[in-house]
Amino acid sequence: MAEKFRAMRGTHDILPEEARTWRWIEDTFAGVSGRYGYEEIRLPVFEATELFERGTGFATDVVQKEMYTFLDKKGRRLSLRPEATPSVIRAFLEHNLGRRAGVSKFFYMGPMFRYDRPGAGRYRQFHQAGVEIIGSPSPGADAEVIGVFWAFLRELGLTKLGMRINTLGCRSCRIKYSEILKDFLSDKLEALCADCKERYAKNPLRVLDCKVAACKVVIARAPDVSTILCAECVEHFDRVKACLQAAGLSFRVDPKLVRGLDYYTRTVFEVYHEAVGIENSLGGGGRYDHLVEEFGGPATPAVGFSSGLERVLLAVEAEGSARGASEAADIVFASLGEQAFIEAFTLASEARKRWRVWLEFDQRKLDRQLATAAKLGARLTAIIGDDELARGVVRIKDMASGDQIELRRQDVIAWLDNRLGGKSSE
Ligand code: HAM
């Protein structure tokens, strides 16, 4: 079939077959976050462009190259959100959510937009699930968000996971380290790629993150942040690691891990999966102790992570851990004749209060209707023809054994209750 329209490059449809797995992943995330004491927050998909310029960071690739920015009819500069962390902080301040408790904990899920080069696990509209803790400076909070992430992935049955963690130090350590790095790079600029030359000027830390082979050679010899950390930053990082070890989470300290967003201070981390690759992390996050202040609020520390669900799905597929596809219907109602259809329609409405029911609309030949029931994986088919209608009965066929029984119409629901149990098999 020649189609007129196609989904835009970098976007994708989630078709019913896959949507079941998506629902399972999202339910698992909501379940795990709930058990850790996080409350759901739902936020708009577009915001003032300035929110991301100030939050995500003006110098980041995300803001410089990847935002979908447009003017609305009143000439306001708006952007589709490339990430949700700035929106969470905006909502936190706008609704004064900090007044409720010393520490606020939120989880969220939804589409994000980045004008990225599409490829495996890389989209322009993708989906994230994430959490943020606002109001705690404790290393225990850093370890908890990592724990939520890990528990989520383990609950999906994933085992081939790896984690890298690092610390960037507090604001003054970070500034000091940037200067040291800049010093180190100053006589090696010729060896760096064009992007890194620009990063050197705007944010030298980002050079550490470069994937270009020539830059990696230079980076390997760069001084580590650990050489300049203040005592409090060392202590904070040690305690994060101790919590993770106590919880049995395996991780590797990678002194070159910096991440692509500007707001981080102290702990940063990324989780990856063997099959999806270290370049395509399943998610990442870290501490950002100055973003609330940057948005005009009081000094308030925060920490969080986001996970890319398309990549989580790739990992689930690679490990074959997806929960078996559930059937689309428990019972199909087939009918022959107009009057019989009305009867089937009525009975199906009753059955739908408890079970998943597929009602056949067109009175096709019975074997065609039974073929649909088989395709849907239904356990039972209820059949009403003229003869059944005249006698006030319904014929029920067991799709696995082929056995058929006849029930009085008024006994059908009680019989189904017995046979299918109180609720659908979903
Ligand atoms: P991020 O590292 O920019 O962090 O994105 C988190 C995750 O989103 C990535 O690890 C990846 O799984 C997924 N992701 C990013 N871009 C794409 C893309 N183009 N296609 C598919 N998946 C993608 C953040 O967004 C921060 N908000 C994390 C955070 C929360 N930090 C503190 N709190």
Boltz pocket constraint, residues with backbone or C-beta under 6 A from the ligand:
constraints:
  - pocket:
      binder: B
      contacts: [[A, 82], [A, 83], [A, 84], [A, 85], [A, 114], [A, 116], [A, 121], [A, 122], [A, 123], [A, 124], [A, 126], [A, 127], [A, 128], [A, 130], [A, 131], [A, 132], [A, 260], [A, 261], [A, 280], [A, 281], [A, 282], [A, 283], [A, 284], [A, 285], [A, 286], [A, 287], [A, 288], [A, 303], [A, 304], [A, 305], [A, 306], [A, 307], [A, 308], [A, 309], [A, 310], [A, 311]]
      max_distance: 6.0
